[in-house]
Amino acid sequence: MANPSRRGSSGEPVRNSMQGGNYTPWTNTHFVLPYGLRLQQTKNAGDTSVTIPSGITFVYAIAVGGGGGGAGGSGGGAGGIAWGWTLANSTCVVGAGGTSGNNGGYTRYGNIIAGGGASSSAPILGGGGGNFQISGATANGSTNYYGIPGGSVSNTITNNVGMTGGSGSGAAAGLSIVQTPGTATTGGAGGSGISGGAGGSISNSATINLIGGAGGSGLAGGGGGRAISNTGDRTGGAGGNGINILTGAATTGGAGTTGTNTNGAGGGGGGIAGNGSAASGTTGGAGGLGGGGGGTGTTNGVGGAGILYLFY
């Protein structure tokens, strides 16, 4: 007699022969999911209602906030990511990606909450660090849902080289550097963590080639910073890479652009469900679906929209 259960026994990897088309790939169940759960619903930005079959009491959720939009200096930080069991609920909030200079929206289902990625304001719950300038005191990634603090970076410069944002759950942004003139050539890279921090910008009036800071990598990547104000080549920083939570495959950050005597724009960070877009001309790339941070440029890239996965 066939086993009528749709869920594998405890500790058993889910196989392709399982009934139905949506299943947790067994090669990746150890990542954030218990064995045997099935992906039942995917909610996108703007969705507010959830229909749960009768008899389902608990739901396992993965929530991803929207990525921060690119800002005047650094890119946008990656959206926060949280997961775990919660009581079944009929409502949800799924955050949109942040537009120019704006934080991404938060995502919530039950007691699983993921903040949006930071842009020009201070980072928020779980998101990667945003637009921090050299004049700021300290660039801190936020504390995530599980209480793990993000990294931090001082506002100092060592040997005229951009500092890198610290690693952590909500990793800090790389430092944006302004020198008139000076020898710094690269903006600070965003810290890597669960949610990657934004890459910092570089501005220098010397006749040298400049490269914007790369976005930090993580489950979702931060946006790349831009290169401005010199008379050589200006190359925007690449967006940080992410990881597709459902398959374990990498999602890639978009490349920055290079211009001679023209501002170079940063690429968008990879999200948990899509690649970041490459920058185009002086326009920053968009963050990938599932929390990728937007790249920065003369026109800033939008952050990737949040997403909500429900398993039972």
C-alpha positions in Angstrom: 0.0 0.0 0.0 1.4 3.4 -0.9 2.3 5.7 1.9 -0.3 8.5 1.8 1.9 11.0 3.7 3.1 14.0 1.7 5.9 14.7 4.2 9.0 12.6 4.6 9.8 11.0 7.9 12.0 12.9 10.4 15.5 13.3 9.1 14.7 11.8 5.7 15.8 13.8 2.7 13.0 14.7 0.3 13.3 12.9 -3.0 12.2 13.9 -6.5 9.6 11.0 -6.4 7.6 12.9 -3.8 4.0 13.7 -4.8 3.5 17.1 -6.4 6.0 19.4 -8.1 7.1 21.6 -5.2 9.6 20.0 -2.9 12.6 21.0 -0.9 15.7 19.8 -2.8 17.5 17.2 -0.6 20.9 18.6 -1.4 19.9 21.9 0.3 17.6 21.0 3.1 20.3 21.3 5.7 20.7 25.0 4.8 17.8 26.5 6.6 15.0 23.9 6.2 14.1 20.8 8.2 13.8 17.7 6.0 10.5 16.8 4.5 8.9 20.3 4.2 7.3 21.3 0.9 7.3 24.8 -0.6 3.5 25.5 -0.7 3.3 29.3 -1.3 5.4 32.1 -2.5 4.4 35.7 -1.7 5.7 38.7 -3.5 5.9 42.4 -2.7 2.4 43.8 -2.2 0.8 40.5 -1.2 -1.2 40.7 2.0 -3.3 37.6 2.3 -2.5 33.9 2.9 -4.9 31.0 2.6 -3.8 28.0 4.8 -5.7 24.7 4.6 -7.7 23.7 7.6 -5.8 21.5 10.1 -2.5 23.3 9.5 -1.4 24.9 12.8 2.3 25.7 12.3 4.0 27.0 9.1 7.7 27.3 8.4 8.5 30.6 6.8 11.5 32.3 5.1 11.1 36.0 5.0 13.3 38.4 3.0 13.0 42.2 3.2 13.4 44.4 0.2 16.9 45.6 -0.7 17.9 49.2 -0.1 18.0 51.6 -3.0 21.3 53.1 -4.2 22.1 56.4 -2.6 24.4 59.4 -3.5 27.5 57.6 -2.3 27.3 53.9 -1.5 24.9 51.3 -2.9 22.0 49.9 -1.0 22.4 47.2 1.7 20.8 43.8 1.2 17.4 43.1 2.7 17.2 41.2 6.0 16.6 37.5 6.1 14.8 35.5 8.8 13.4 32.0 9.0 11.6 29.6 11.4 8.4 28.1 12.6 5.3 30.3 13.4 1.6 29.8 13.9 -0.4 29.8 10.7 -1.7 33.2 9.9 -4.0 34.6 7.2 -2.1 37.8 6.6 1.4 38.8 5.5 3.5 41.8 4.6 6.1 41.5 1.8 8.4 44.5 1.4 9.1 46.3 -1.8 12.7 47.2 -2.9 13.9 50.7 -1.9 14.0 53.4 -4.5 16.8 56.0 -4.7 18.0 56.9 -1.2 15.2 54.8 0.5 15.4 51.7 2.7 13.7 48.5 1.5 10.4 47.5 3.0 10.1 44.9 5.8 8.6 41.4 5.3 6.6 39.7 8.1 4.7 36.5 8.5 3.5 35.7 12.1 6.5 36.2 14.3 9.1 35.9 11.5 10.2 39.4 10.6 12.9 40.6 8.2 13.8 44.2 7.9 14.6 46.0 4.7 18.1 46.8 3.5 19.4 50.3 4.4 20.0 53.1 2.0 20.8 56.6 3.1 19.5 56.3 6.6 20.7 54.1 9.5 20.4 50.3 8.9 17.3 48.6 10.3 16.4 45.2 11.7 18.5 42.5 10.0 19.4 44.5 6.8 22.8 45.2 5.4 24.5 48.6 6.1 23.7 51.5 3.8 25.1 54.9 2.8 27.8 55.8 5.2 30.2 58.6 4.5 33.7 59.4 5.8 32.2 62.2 7.9 30.1 59.7 9.9 31.2 58.3 13.2 30.8 54.6 12.7 29.1 52.4 10.1 27.2 49.6 11.8 25.2 46.7 10.4 22.0 46.1 12.3 21.1 43.3 14.7 19.2 40.6 13.0 16.1 38.7 14.1 18.1 36.2 16.1 20.0 39.0 18.0 23.3 38.5 16.2 25.0 41.9 15.8 26.3 43.1 12.4 29.9 44.3 11.9 31.2 47.8 12.2 33.8 49.9 10.6 35.6 53.0 11.8 35.5 56.3 9.8 39.3 56.4 9.6 41.5 55.7 6.5 44.5 53.5 6.7 47.3 54.3 4.2 44.6 56.1 2.1 42.8 52.9 1.3 39.1 52.5 1.9 38.1 50.5 4.9 36.0 47.4 4.4 32.7 47.0 6.3 32.8 44.5 9.1 31.2 41.0 8.6 28.1 40.1 10.5 24.4 39.2 10.1 23.5 42.7 8.9 26.9 43.6 7.6 28.2 47.2 7.6 28.6 49.3 4.5 32.1 50.0 3.1 33.4 53.5 3.7 32.8 56.2 1.1 36.1 58.2 0.6 36.5 61.8 -0.6 40.0 63.2 -1.3 41.0 66.5 -3.0 43.4 65.4 -4.3 44.8 62.2 -2.8 46.0 58.6 -3.5 43.0 56.5 -2.6 41.8 54.6 -5.6 39.0 52.3 -4.3 36.0 52.8 -2.2 35.5 50.5 0.8 33.9 47.1 0.1 30.7 46.2 1.9 31.0 43.6 4.7 29.8 40.1 4.0 27.2 38.4 6.2 23.7 37.0 6.1 22.8 40.3 4.4 25.7 42.0 2.5 26.6 45.6 3.2 26.8 48.2 0.5 30.0 49.1 -1.4 31.3 52.6 -0.7 31.9 55.3 -3.3 35.3 56.9 -4.2 35.8 60.5 -5.1 39.3 61.9 -5.9 40.3 64.9 -8.0 43.7 63.4 -8.8 44.4 62.1 -12.3 44.2 58.4 -11.4 41.8 55.5 -12.2 39.1 55.0 -9.6 37.0 51.9 -8.6 33.9 52.0 -6.5 33.6 49.6 -3.6 32.1 46.2 -4.2 29.0 45.2 -2.4 29.3 42.5 0.3 28.1 39.0 -0.3 25.8 36.8 1.7 22.5 35.1 1.3 21.7 38.4 -0.4 24.3 40.8 -1.7 24.8 44.6 -1.3 24.9 47.1 -4.1 28.1 48.4 -5.6 29.4 51.9 -5.0 30.2 54.5 -7.7 33.4 56.3 -8.8 33.3 60.0 -9.3 35.3 63.3 -9.7 38.6 62.5 -11.3 40.1 62.8 -14.8 40.9 59.1 -15.4 38.9 56.0 -15.8 36.0 55.6 -13.3 34.6 52.1 -12.6 31.7 51.4 -10.5 31.9 48.5 -7.9 30.3 45.2 -8.6 27.2 44.1 -6.6 27.7 41.3 -4.0 26.7 37.8 -4.7 23.8 36.0 -3.0 22.6 32.4 -2.7 19.3 30.9 -3.9 18.0 29.4 -0.7 15.8 26.8 -2.5 18.6 25.3 -4.6 21.9 26.4 -3.1 23.0 27.9 -6.4 24.8 31.2 -6.4 23.1 34.4 -7.6 25.4 36.9 -9.1 25.8 40.6 -8.5 25.8 42.9 -11.5 29.0 44.5 -12.9 29.8 48.2 -12.7 30.4 50.4 -15.7 33.6 52.1 -16.7 33.8 55.6 -18.2 36.7 57.9 -19.0 36.0 61.3 -17.3 32.5 60.0 -16.7 31.1 58.6 -13.5 31.1 54.9 -13.2 28.0 53.3 -11.7 27.7 50.3 -9.3 26.0 47.0 -10.1 23.0 45.6 -8.2 23.5 42.8 -5.6 22.2 39.3 -6.1 19.0 38.4 -4.2 18.0 35.0 -2.9 15.8 34.5 -6.0 17.4 36.4 -8.8 20.7 37.9 -10.1 21.5 41.6 -9.7 21.5 43.8 -12.8 24.6 45.3 -14.3 24.9 49.1 -14.2 24.2 50.9 -17.5 26.1 54.1 -18.3 25.8 56.2 -15.2 22.7 54.4 -13.8 23.2 51.9 -11.0 22.0 48.3 -11.4 18.9 47.0 -9.8 19.1 44.5 -6.9 18.0 40.9 -7.6 14.7 39.5 -6.5 14.8 38.6 -2.8 16.6 41.5 -1.2 19.5 42.4 -3.4 20.8 45.9 -2.8 20.6 48.5 -5.6 23.8 49.9 -7.1 24.5 53.6 -7.0 25.2 56.1 -9.9 24.2 59.5 -11.1 20.8 57.7 -11.3 20.5 55.2 -8.5 19.4 51.6 -8.9 16.3 50.2 -7.1 16.6 47.5 -4.5 15.4 44.0 -5.1 11.8 43.3 -3.9 11.3 41.1 -0.8 9.9 37.6 -0.9 8.1 35.2 1.4 8.3 31.4 1.2 5.8 29.3 3.2 6.4 25.6 3.8 4.1 23.0 5.5 
